[in-house]
Amino acid sequence: MVEAVTTIDKAGRVVIPKEIREKMDLKENSILLVVETDGDALILKKLDIRQIAERLRGELKGKDLDGIATKVEVQSNERVRKERLETLRR
C-alpha cells in the first residue's frame, strides 16, 4: 500500500501522486467515486465502467427492465410532488 500527502488547490482539485496513478493505472479522465465517511476521511475508488456494465447485465438478466423503469419513474414523480407540496405549504 502506498501512502502520500497531497493538497487541494483553489479549484478543489487533488493531485494523486504519480506512483499511485501508475500502480492503479489511473489516467486522464479515469472515473473515481468519492465517498465521505463519518469521520474525517474520504475514500476514492476507481470505477471500471465495463466491469459495472457486465455485473449489471448479469444481475438484470431476465428482469422486466421496462417494468422496473416505470416503477422508478412513478416513485420519483410521487416524491417530487410531495416535495413541491411541502415547499408550497411553507
TORDOVO-308010 format. One line per field, with one value per residue (C-alpha): residue number from 1; residue in three letters; x, y, z. Coordinates in steps of 0.5 Angstrom, whole numbers, always signed. Each point is the difference from the previous one (the first is absolute). Example, Ala and Ser with C-alpha at 12.3 -4.5 7.8 and 13.67 -1.06 7.14 Angstrom:
BEGIN
k: c(1	2)
r: c(Ala	Ser)
u: c(+25	+2)
v: c(-9	+7)
w: c(+16	-2)
//
This chain:
BEGIN
k: c(1	2	3	4	5	6	7	8	9	10	11	12	13	14	15	16	17	18	19	20	21	22	23	24	25	26	27	28	29	30	31	32	33	34	35	36	37	38	39	40	41	42	43	44	45	46	47	48	49	50	51	52	53	54	55	56	57	58	59	60	61	62	63	64	65	66	67	68	69	70	71	72	73	74	75	76	77	78	79	80	81	82	83	84	85	86	87	88	89	90)
r: c(Met	Val	Glu	Ala	Val	Thr	Thr	Ile	Asp	Lys	Ala	Gly	Arg	Val	Val	Ile	Pro	Lys	Glu	Ile	Arg	Glu	Lys	Met	Asp	Leu	Lys	Glu	Asn	Ser	Ile	Leu	Leu	Val	Val	Glu	Thr	Asp	Gly	Asp	Ala	Leu	Ile	Leu	Lys	Lys	Leu	Asp	Ile	Arg	Gln	Ile	Ala	Glu	Arg	Leu	Arg	Gly	Glu	Leu	Lys	Gly	Lys	Asp	Leu	Asp	Gly	Ile	Ala	Thr	Lys	Val	Glu	Val	Gln	Ser	Asn	Glu	Arg	Val	Arg	Lys	Glu	Arg	Leu	Glu	Thr	Leu	Arg	Arg)
u: c(+0	+3	-2	+1	-1	-3	-4	-7	+1	-5	-4	-1	+5	+4	+6	+1	+8	+3	+2	-7	-3	+5	-2	-7	+0	-3	+0	-3	-8	+0	-6	+0	-5	+1	-3	-1	+1	-3	+7	+5	+2	-2	+0	+2	-2	+2	-6	+0	-6	+1	+0	-6	-4	+2	-2	-7	-1	+1	-5	-5	+0	-8	-2	-6	+4	-6	-4	+6	+1	-8	+0	+6	-3	-6	+3	+5	-6	-4	+6	+1	-8	+1	+6	-4	-6	+5	+3	-7	-2	+6)
v: c(+0	+7	+6	+7	+7	+5	+7	+2	+6	+6	-3	-6	-5	-5	-3	-7	-2	-3	-6	-2	+2	-4	-6	+1	+1	+7	+4	+7	-1	-6	-1	+1	-1	+5	-2	+4	-4	+1	+3	+4	-5	+0	-7	+1	-7	-1	-2	-4	+1	-6	-4	+3	-1	-7	-1	+4	-5	-6	+3	+2	-6	-2	+6	+4	+7	+4	-2	+2	+7	+1	-1	+4	+6	-1	+0	+6	+4	-1	+2	+7	+1	-1	+5	+5	+0	+0	+6	+4	-1	+4)
w: c(+0	-2	+4	-1	+2	-5	+0	-3	-5	+0	-6	+5	-4	+4	-3	+0	+1	-7	+4	+2	-7	-4	+5	+0	-8	+1	-6	-2	+0	+5	+3	+8	+5	+6	+7	+6	+6	+7	+3	-4	-5	-8	-4	-7	-4	-7	-4	-6	-5	-4	+7	+2	-6	+0	+7	-1	-7	+5	+5	-4	-5	-1	+4	-2	-1	-3	+6	+5	-4	+0	+8	+1	-4	+4	+6	-2	-2	+6	+4	-4	+1	+8	+0	-4	+4	+7	-4	-1	+7	+3)
//
